[in-house]
């Protein structure tokens, strides 16, 4: 699918036009080298690494206006990047919605550029992450070695995940990885997540080198099936479709996120009755594509 220039192009040009002459010159000078640094860092396991690589290239004194200007400049170049990737329609059909969201955000943004937003915008504007659904983006190349599966077994949780990982023959292949976009949560529901999984399946179908899809979050934690039944589909649907889960453990960030959107969940955390734990969801390509095919048949 050949992406034409977005109708939101004037918004991105407006972001650049509002920059001071010095900041505009900085954006023009750094757009290409900073993009190259981000691309080099994209296959690192840490989602934020491309943004950190850009920050390192820009230097410590760089303003958030320059950062927003860079994202605007990269968004103007995004159609060309997307066309070069030859993505399946399941992905490209989502771009108008996502470009509209980024344009709206940049048009009104001022002051501090939240680092999580900056990290996501770097990846999206450079096509290092692509749309998965209305609230999810998908990284195109994430590593996954056996270490986490081995630790899962050493912690007494069983060798099942390690055996499944080895059976998938995916020790060297890249994986897709899904992330939630907290600014736009209208698709954070069961159907939205099913769409994201289906989009990942189409990417795997189009790219035989991909090993499958992974995701890491507190919302795959087994106790949430009882504590927060409305989130149960996040764990149960992938498992029913052939995915497997790997325990990663508790952490401050998981505690904060698990308690942020639910007063009852936060009360359980504060009382010590629940400890939020992160789990890695691993969905091998064969099982993921088979699940997506069954879903198509069910819809038909």
C-alpha positions, 0 to 999 in steps of 0.5 A: 500500500502506497501511503500518500502525504497525510492531511495532517501535514500542516500540523507537523509543519506548524510545529516546526514553524513555531520553533525559534530559528536556533531550534529549527536549525538544530532539528534540521541538522540532527534529524538524519543522524539522530534517526540513524542512531535510533534505528541502530538501537531499535533491536535492543530489548529495552523499548526506550533505547531508541529515544535514549540514543537520540537524547545522547546524540542531541546532548543534555541541553536539548530542549523539549521543543527540539524533541517535538520538532524532531518528531514532527520532522520525522512524521513528515517523512513517515509515509516514505518509511512505511512504504519501504517496509511493505507492511500488510494492510492490517497495519497500513489501514491503521495509520490514518488513525494513528497519524491523527492522534500524534498530530493532535498531541503535537499540536497542543503539546507544550512544556515538559515532554513526558519521557514515555510519550517521547520514547513512543513517539520516536519509535512510531515516527521512525517506523520502528514500532507500527500500529497494532490496533487503536491502543497498541503498537508493535515493535518490529524487532525484539530479542528473546533469549532463553534466560527468562525461561530458564530462570522461570524453571530455576524458581520452581515454576516448571520447565514448560516455557523453556521447552516451548521456547526451544520447540519454537526454534526461535533462539536467533530470530527476532520477535514482535513485541506489543506495547500499550499507548496510554494516551489513547485507550479507546481500544484497550478492551477485549476486541481491541487486544484481539485486533492487536494479536491478529495484526501481529499474526499478519506481520508474521505471515508476511515476514517468515523470519519473525518468531512470533509475538511477545508482551510483558506486563503486570496485567498477565498476572494470574491473580487478576483473573479473580481480582479484576475479571474484566482484564482476564482476557489479557491472559486467557485469550493468548493462552487459549490460542497457544501462547505461554507465560513466563514469570518475571517478578514484582517491581515498583513499576508494576505496583504503580501501574497495577494500582493506577487505574483501580481503587480496589486493586490499589487497596489490595496492594496497599494492604499487602493482600496482593503483590503485582507481578510482571509476566512475559507472554510468548506467542510463537508464530505457528500458534499465533497464525493458527489462532488468527485463522480460526478467528477469521473463520469465526467472524465469517 
